Amino acid sequence: MAEHITVMGSRAGSMTADELLRNDVPHKSTELVRGVLVVREPSGGWHGHLSQRLGFLLGQHVYPQQSGMLFGQDTGFLIERDPDTVRAPDLAFVAAARAATIGRHGYVPFAPDLAVEILSPGDRPGDMLEKVAQWLTAGTRLVWVIDPDRGNARVHRADGSIDIVPGSGALDGEDVLPGFSCRLADFLA
């Protein structure tokens, strides 16, 4: 369960992305949602395993083709300004043309092309829907929300369409990662 903590920043009751970057909350995961610091417990072991397993499968497609960059679950993407929002998906992909503009320091200054969210037992449906909406509004073209407990995934697209992929189905990279396909069973097992 997330704690919403308001930290005094440059504006009363609001924190900026720069202030978040300098902030340290030991042993916690943090995001910034419209200027409000959100502090969470780190993900559990199974969650981390699934994220890395899918990252491995994506990496086998992305890196040989030099199609872009993959990012792990602690990478912040600055997707809204004034008030600032910095979100950290479990896994993300940025196409090569856009990846070339990412600096070595600070948050990625735009939304990824693909954001992957793996549900944890404590995630609330409303919070996840808000996060998906933020990704899509910020320019993310494809969002995969994977539910390990139900063994399925929801695919959200920039055009507003949504598909449910059953456990026997496959995640498809569509026009974001052409040629990538991965059966859910290949990494949920």
Order of alpha helices (4+ residues) and beta strands (2+ residues): beta-alpha-beta-beta-alpha-beta-beta-beta-beta-alpha-beta-alpha-beta-beta-beta-beta-beta-alpha
